[in-house]
Every structure is written in C-alpha cells, then in structure tokens.
Amino acid sequence: MSTIGYDSWAVDLADVGAIYPFQGTEVLMVIIAVVAWLAWHVYQAKAESAELKEREAAFDKKAASKNIEGY
C-alpha cells in the first residue's frame, strides 16, 4: 500500500517531493488539533469549576476555624 503515490523507490529522488503520508492534509490536521486542544481546555475548566463548587459546598467553616486556632 502506497500512501504517497510511489510504487517503487527506483526513481531519481531529486524529483520526488514530500515522502510523508497524507500529503495535502496538513491544514486539516492542524485545524482538528486546535479544535481538540480548545475543547480539552473548555472541558477541563468546566470539570475544575464543578470540583471547586463541590469542595466549597463541603467546606465547614467552624471546623476550619477550630483547626486554625489549634495551631
């Protein structure tokens, strides 16, 4: 299976262009990577906000004050 369009390497390599797979899809791959990166940041921010709200709800001010005064 050839992903670059050459079946044989018995050619003048000076005439061969790019030899990596999926030529021409670089822009699409960058767009997909940037969208995935931004989506991860949005997901992470939402998850951290939810965790922070959960911890704020579980916070006991009296117990915290008692522990601080103990030191």
Secondary structure, 3 states (H helix, E strand, C coil): CCCCCCCCCCCCCCCCCCCCCCCCCHHHHHHHHHHHHHHHHHHHHHHHHHHHHHHHHHCCHHHHHHHHHHC
